[in-house]
């Protein structure tokens, strides 16, 4: 007994102390090329892969609170990941890239080293406050990620905590058309481009959450309003006061702040049960639209955050989109990148345009506009209006449009809503919608015709071909 005691004391004395890394809370993680699982699985299960055919895959990570980062490692699971990729800190604030051609004129660009399966970024001069990370895997396809290691100022790896995905459903008393963009399941998809919107009602609308198993809820994390952009947020109505009812005669009221980014809403008393209802009894009115929008919601049970699992419904929507694009013989466009080979209408003068349509219902269109070299960006959602082999596919494009002389939304989709700051050199962001028709052409190319006559997207007809490396 005494020998064991002294052995234990010796081990305690000579063994190095166990140093636990800090936690980083991550409630939003999304990819524009979903395959089998949401990218939360990088941290919860240790592996994740996008649609194996997709190129220019984006991975968006939004942290609940800023973390200080001094280094970064990507574990590619031993797959042959081409290191010519880009990583954006807080969207356009800071860029890491291996290929100098991808970094443009940004002087802060750093380049990683390969260490076995890892791509290691360790040349940081100082720690960076990170609110969001966007990975653009550029021309890579068919890869996997087994880990993203974020180093704190002491070189320790953050433990990234993600919400648990629980089975259940959510229903709304009112949903704006098209439901493919405003269904309440989008409260859990980690995209600011999507969210639940009511149909022209600012209040007296409700959400009902049904969990497969009884759950405890002590507080909420809520992204109020349409957080696609500052313009979208204040153009639409936002929740102000919410009445919460549920199993066991639960009843309470909470107030919600009118701010960008997430906020914690403490319930006056914990809820326990399987069904919970939110009724909007008062709202901040939108400047342009009555529609009330909430972008995201998470629940806290006293121990961990959790959310309804949206995976299957997101995959069902992608299957439906693919079927329509296949009917119109333009399915090759999905989850890839195409550039305008020529401009058929010379007024205004275009140099280049890039089009990326995703199976998840999102799109990105950008280019150089005019001899002055201004960039234009249109990003958002598409609604399929018609699809046939004879007529092609007709889409309603809607979302955010702006022009700038400074290269703008480099990551290609979304914005950092955690800070209400417009990047320098960027003109006013505008809400837009435009109707376009896409038809196949010879040699694997596609004609894109602006049916709206170039009112907001300033072109008439573009001929796109697949972007080569």
C-alpha positions in Angstrom: 0.0 0.0 0.0 2.8 2.4 1.0 4.8 1.5 -2.2 1.7 2.3 -4.3 1.3 5.6 -2.6 4.9 6.7 -3.2 4.7 5.5 -6.8 1.5 7.6 -7.4 3.2 10.6 -5.7 6.2 10.3 -8.0 4.1 10.1 -11.1 2.2 13.2 -10.1 5.5 15.0 -9.4 7.3 14.1 -12.7 4.4 14.0 -15.1 3.7 17.2 -17.0 0.4 18.9 -16.0 -2.5 18.2 -18.3 -3.3 21.5 -20.1 -6.9 21.7 -21.4 -7.5 23.8 -24.5 -10.2 26.4 -24.5 -13.7 25.7 -25.9 -15.0 27.3 -29.0 -18.7 27.3 -29.5 -19.9 26.8 -33.1 -23.7 27.0 -33.7 -23.6 27.5 -37.4 -21.7 25.4 -40.0 -22.7 25.1 -43.6 -21.5 24.0 -47.0 -22.8 25.0 -50.4 -22.2 21.4 -51.6 -24.0 19.2 -49.0 -23.6 15.4 -49.5 -24.5 13.1 -46.6 -24.0 15.1 -43.4 -23.8 18.7 -42.2 -20.2 19.9 -41.7 -20.7 19.9 -37.9 -19.5 16.3 -38.2 -15.9 17.5 -38.7 -15.9 18.3 -35.0 -18.6 15.9 -33.7 -17.6 12.7 -35.6 -14.1 13.5 -36.9 -14.8 13.5 -40.7 -16.8 15.2 -43.4 -17.0 15.3 -47.1 -19.0 17.5 -49.6 -20.7 16.4 -52.7 -17.9 14.4 -54.4 -18.6 16.0 -57.8 -18.7 19.6 -56.6 -16.0 22.2 -57.3 -15.5 25.5 -55.6 -16.9 24.0 -52.4 -17.5 26.6 -49.7 -17.4 25.7 -46.0 -18.8 28.4 -43.6 -18.1 28.4 -39.9 -19.7 31.0 -37.6 -18.5 31.1 -34.0 -20.9 32.2 -31.2 -18.3 34.3 -29.6 -15.0 35.6 -31.2 -11.9 33.5 -30.6 -8.3 34.5 -30.9 -6.4 32.4 -33.5 -2.6 32.2 -33.9 -2.5 29.2 -36.3 -4.6 26.8 -38.3 -4.3 23.2 -39.5 -6.5 21.3 -42.0 -6.4 17.4 -41.8 -7.3 16.1 -45.3 -7.8 12.5 -44.1 -5.0 11.4 -46.3 -6.9 12.4 -49.4 -5.1 14.2 -52.3 -6.2 17.7 -51.4 -4.7 20.3 -53.7 -3.5 23.0 -51.4 -4.4 25.8 -53.8 -7.3 26.9 -51.6 -8.4 30.1 -49.9 -9.5 30.8 -46.3 -11.3 34.0 -45.4 -11.3 35.3 -41.9 -14.4 37.3 -41.0 -15.3 37.2 -44.7 -13.3 39.8 -46.4 -11.2 41.0 -43.5 -8.3 38.6 -43.9 -7.2 36.0 -46.5 -4.9 32.9 -46.3 -4.0 31.3 -49.6 -1.3 28.9 -50.9 -1.2 30.1 -54.5 -0.1 33.7 -54.7 -2.3 34.1 -57.8 -5.3 33.5 -55.5 -4.3 36.2 -53.0 -4.4 39.1 -55.4 -2.9 42.2 -53.9 -3.8 41.4 -50.3 -0.5 41.9 -48.4 -1.5 39.8 -45.4 -1.7 36.6 -47.4 0.2 33.7 -45.8 1.0 30.3 -47.4 0.8 26.9 -45.6 3.2 24.1 -45.3 2.4 20.4 -45.9 3.1 18.2 -42.8 1.9 14.7 -43.6 -1.9 14.9 -43.9 -2.0 18.4 -42.6 -1.9 21.8 -44.3 -0.4 24.0 -41.6 -0.8 27.8 -41.4 1.7 28.9 -38.7 3.1 32.2 -40.0 0.8 34.5 -38.1 2.6 37.6 -36.8 -0.1 38.0 -34.1 -3.3 36.4 -33.0 -6.5 37.3 -35.0 -9.9 37.8 -33.6 -12.0 35.3 -35.6 -15.8 35.5 -35.8 -16.2 33.5 -38.9 -14.1 31.3 -41.3 -14.9 30.6 -44.9 -13.0 27.9 -46.7 -13.0 28.0 -50.5 -11.6 24.7 -51.8 -11.3 26.1 -55.3 -10.9 23.4 -58.0 -10.7 20.5 -55.5 -13.4 17.8 -55.6 -13.9 14.4 -54.0 -11.9 15.3 -50.9 -12.6 14.7 -47.2 -11.8 16.6 -44.1 -10.9 14.8 -40.8 -10.2 17.9 -38.7 -9.8 21.6 -38.6 -7.4 22.6 -35.8 -7.5 26.2 -34.6 -4.6 27.2 -32.4 -5.0 29.7 -29.6 -2.3 32.3 -28.8 -0.4 29.7 -26.7 -0.4 27.1 -29.5 -3.1 25.0 -27.9 -5.9 23.5 -30.1 -9.4 24.8 -29.4 -12.1 22.2 -28.6 -14.9 23.1 -30.9 -18.3 22.4 -29.4 -21.3 22.0 -31.8 -25.0 21.7 -31.2 -26.6 18.3 -31.0 -28.9 17.4 -33.9 -32.2 16.0 -32.7 -35.1 14.5 -34.7 -38.3 16.4 -34.9 -40.2 18.9 -37.0 -41.2 22.6 -37.2 -44.3 24.0 -38.6 -45.3 27.7 -39.2 -48.8 29.2 -39.3 -47.7 31.4 -42.3 -44.9 30.9 -44.9 -43.9 33.3 -47.6 -43.6 31.9 -51.2 -41.5 30.3 -52.4 -41.4 27.9 -49.6 -38.2 26.5 -51.0 -36.5 29.7 -49.6 -38.6 30.5 -46.5 -39.7 27.1 -45.0 -39.3 27.1 -41.2 -36.8 24.2 -41.5 -34.3 26.9 -42.6 -34.2 28.1 -39.0 -31.6 25.2 -38.6 -29.6 25.3 -41.9 -26.8 27.6 -40.8 -27.4 29.9 -43.8 -28.1 33.7 -43.5 -29.4 33.5 -47.1 -32.3 31.4 -46.0 -34.7 31.7 -43.0 -38.3 31.5 -42.0 -40.5 34.3 -43.4 -44.2 34.9 -42.7 -46.5 35.7 -45.6 -47.0 39.5 -45.3 -47.7 39.3 -41.5 -45.6 41.1 -38.9 -47.2 39.6 -35.9 -49.9 37.0 -34.8 -47.9 34.3 -36.6 -46.5 31.3 -34.9 -43.9 28.5 -35.0 -44.5 25.1 -33.5 -41.5 22.8 -32.7 -42.2 19.1 -32.1 -39.3 17.0 -30.7 -39.4 13.2 -31.1 -38.2 12.9 -27.4 -39.0 15.2 -24.4 -36.5 18.0 -24.2 -35.6 20.7 -21.7 -35.1 24.2 -22.9 -33.7 26.9 -20.6 -32.7 29.5 -23.2 -32.5 30.3 -26.9 -29.9 31.5 -29.3 -31.7 33.5 -31.9 -30.7 35.4 -35.1 -33.5 38.0 -35.4 -34.6 39.3 -38.8 -33.4 38.5 -42.3 -29.6 38.5 -41.8 -28.6 38.1 -45.4 -27.5 41.7 -45.3 -28.0 44.9 -43.3 -30.4 46.1 -46.1 -32.4 42.9 -45.9 -32.6 42.9 -42.2 -34.2 46.3 -41.7 -36.3 46.0 -44.9 -38.2 43.1 -43.3 -40.0 42.9 -39.9 -38.3 41.4 -36.9 -39.6 39.8 -33.7 -40.0 42.0 -30.6 -42.1 40.1 -28.2 -42.7 36.3 -28.3 -45.3 34.3 -26.3 -44.0 30.8 -25.6 -46.4 28.0 -24.7 -46.0 24.2 -24.6 -46.6 20.9 -22.8 -47.6 20.9 -19.2 -49.4 24.2 -19.5 -46.1 26.0 -20.0 -46.5 29.8 -20.7 -44.1 32.6 -20.8 -43.2 35.8 -22.7 -39.8 37.0 -23.8 -38.5 40.1 -25.5 -36.1 40.0 -28.4 -33.5 42.7 -29.3 -33.4 44.3 -32.7 -29.7 43.6 -33.5 -27.6 41.8 -36.1 -25.8 38.6 -35.1 -27.0 36.1 -32.5 -28.5 36.9 -29.1 -29.2 34.8 -26.0 -32.9 34.8 -24.9 -33.3 33.5 -21.3 -36.6 31.8 -20.7 -38.3 33.0 -17.4 -38.6 29.3 -16.4 -37.3 26.1 -18.0 -39.5 24.2 -20.4 -39.7 20.4 -20.4 -41.7 18.5 -23.0 -42.1 17.5 -26.7 -44.0 20.4 -28.2 -43.1 24.1 -27.9 -44.9 27.0 -29.6 -43.6 30.5 -30.3 -46.2 33.2 -31.2 -45.0 36.6 -32.3 -47.2 39.1 -30.4 -45.2 42.3 -31.3 -42.7 43.1 -33.9 -40.3 45.7 -35.2 -41.8 46.7 -38.6 -39.8 46.4 -41.8 -39.1 49.5 -43.8 -40.2 47.8 -47.0 -42.0 44.6 -46.2 -44.4 43.3 -43.5 -43.0 39.8 -43.8 -41.5 38.8 -40.4 -38.2 36.9 -40.7 -36.1 34.9 -38.3 -32.9 33.5 -39.7 -31.7 30.9 -37.1 -32.7 29.4 -33.7 -30.8 27.1 -31.3 -32.0 25.6 -27.9 -30.0 25.2 -24.7 -31.0 22.4 -22.2 -28.8 23.5 -19.4 -25.9 21.3 -20.5 -25.5 21.7 -24.3 -27.0 23.5 -27.3 -29.2 21.5 -29.7 -31.2 22.0 -32.8 -33.6 20.1 -35.1 -31.8 18.1 -37.7 -32.6 19.7 -41.1 -30.3 17.3 -43.1 -33.0 15.1 -44.8 -35.2 18.0 -45.9 -32.2 19.9 -47.3 -31.2 16.8 -49.3 -34.8 16.4 -50.5 -34.7 20.0 -51.8 -31.5 19.3 -53.6 -32.9 16.2 -55.3 -35.9 18.2 -56.5 -33.7 20.9 -58.0 -31.5 18.4 -59.8 -34.5 16.7 -61.3 -35.7 20.1 -62.8 -32.2 20.9 -64.1 -31.9 17.5 -65.7 -35.3 17.9 -67.4 -33.9 21.1 -69.0 -30.6 19.4 -70.0 -28.6 21.9 -67.9 -27.7 19.7 -64.9 -24.0 20.1 -65.6 -24.3 23.7 -64.3 -25.0 22.6 -60.7 -22.2 22.7 -58.1 -19.7 23.9 -60.6 -18.3 27.2 -61.9 -18.9 28.7 -65.4 -17.4 31.8 -67.0 -18.8 34.0 -69.8 -16.8 33.3 -72.9 -18.3 36.3 -74.8 -20.8 39.1 -74.4 -23.4 39.0 -77.1 -24.9 42.4 -76.3 -22.2 45.1 -76.1 -24.1 47.6 -74.1 -22.9 47.8 -71.4 -19.4 46.6 -72.0 -18.4 43.4 -70.1 -15.0 41.8 -69.7 -15.9 38.7 -67.7 -18.6 37.1 -65.7 -18.7 34.1 -63.4 -21.8 32.0 -62.6 -22.2 29.4 -59.9 -25.5 27.6 -59.4 -25.8 25.2 -56.4 -28.1 22.3 -56.0 -29.1 23.8 -52.6 -31.0 26.6 -54.4 -28.3 29.3 -54.1 -26.4 31.1 -56.7 -23.4 33.5 -57.2 -23.0 35.8 -60.2 -20.2 38.3 -60.5 -18.1 40.1 -63.1 -16.4 43.2 -64.3 -18.7 45.9 -65.5 -17.7 48.7 -67.8 -14.3 50.1 -68.8 -13.7 51.6 -65.4 -13.3 48.0 -64.0 -16.1 48.1 -61.4 -17.0 44.7 -60.1 -20.7 43.6 -59.7 -21.9 40.9 -57.4 -25.3 39.2 -57.3 -25.8 36.5 -54.7 -28.8 34.8 -53.3 -31.4 32.2 -54.1 -33.1 30.9 -57.2 -36.7 29.8 -57.7 -37.4 27.4 -60.6 -40.4 28.8 -62.6 -40.3 26.4 -65.6 -38.1 23.6 -66.9 -38.3 21.7 -70.2 -36.0 20.3 -72.8 -37.5 22.6 -75.4 -37.4 25.9 -73.4 -34.6 25.3 -71.0 -34.9 26.4 -67.4 -36.4 29.7 -66.3 -35.3 31.0 -62.9 -36.2 33.9 -60.6 -33.0 35.1 -59.1 -33.4 37.1 -55.9 -31.1 38.3 -53.2 -28.3 40.9 -52.8 -26.7 43.1 -55.5 -24.0 45.7 -55.3 -21.2 47.2 -57.4 -17.7 48.2 -56.2 -14.3 49.2 -57.5 -12.8 47.1 -54.7 -13.0 43.3 -55.1 -15.9 42.5 -52.8 -17.4 39.4 -51.4 -14.5 37.1 -52.2 -15.9 34.0 -50.5 -18.8 34.0 -52.9 -21.8 33.8 -50.6 -23.1 35.4 -47.4 -21.8 38.0 -45.0 -20.5 38.3 -41.5 -23.6 39.5 -39.5 -21.8 39.5 -36.2 -20.6 43.0 -36.8 -22.7 45.7 -38.5 -19.8 47.1 -40.6 -19.9 47.6 -44.4 -16.5 46.9 -46.0 -14.6 49.9 -47.3 -15.1 50.7 -51.0 -18.4 48.9 -51.3 -21.4 50.7 -52.6 -24.9 50.4 -51.2 -26.3 46.9 -51.1 -29.6 46.5 -52.9 -32.4 43.9 -52.8 -33.1 42.6 -56.3 -35.0 40.1 -58.3 -34.5 39.2 -62.0 -35.8 36.5 -64.3 -33.4 34.6 -66.5 -33.6 31.6 -68.9 -30.7 29.1 -69.4 -30.5 26.9 -72.4 -27.7 24.4 -73.5 -25.5 25.4 -76.4 -22.9 23.5 -78.4 -19.7 22.2 -76.9 -21.0 22.0 -73.3 -21.8 25.7 -73.2 -24.9 27.5 -71.9 -26.8 30.6 -73.0 -28.1 32.8 -70.1 -30.8 35.2 -71.3 -31.9 38.0 -69.0 -35.7 38.0 -69.4 -36.1 41.1 -67.4 -34.1 43.1 -70.0 -31.2 44.0 -67.8 -33.0 46.2 -65.4 -30.9 45.3 -62.4 -28.4 42.6 -63.6 -27.0 44.8 -66.4 -26.7 42.3 -69.3 -28.9 40.8 -71.9 -27.3 37.5 -73.0 -24.2 35.7 -71.9 -22.6 32.5 -73.2 -21.0 30.5 -70.4 -18.5 27.7 -70.5 -17.0 25.5 -67.7 -14.3 27.3 -65.8 -10.9 25.6 -66.5 -8.1 25.4 -64.0 
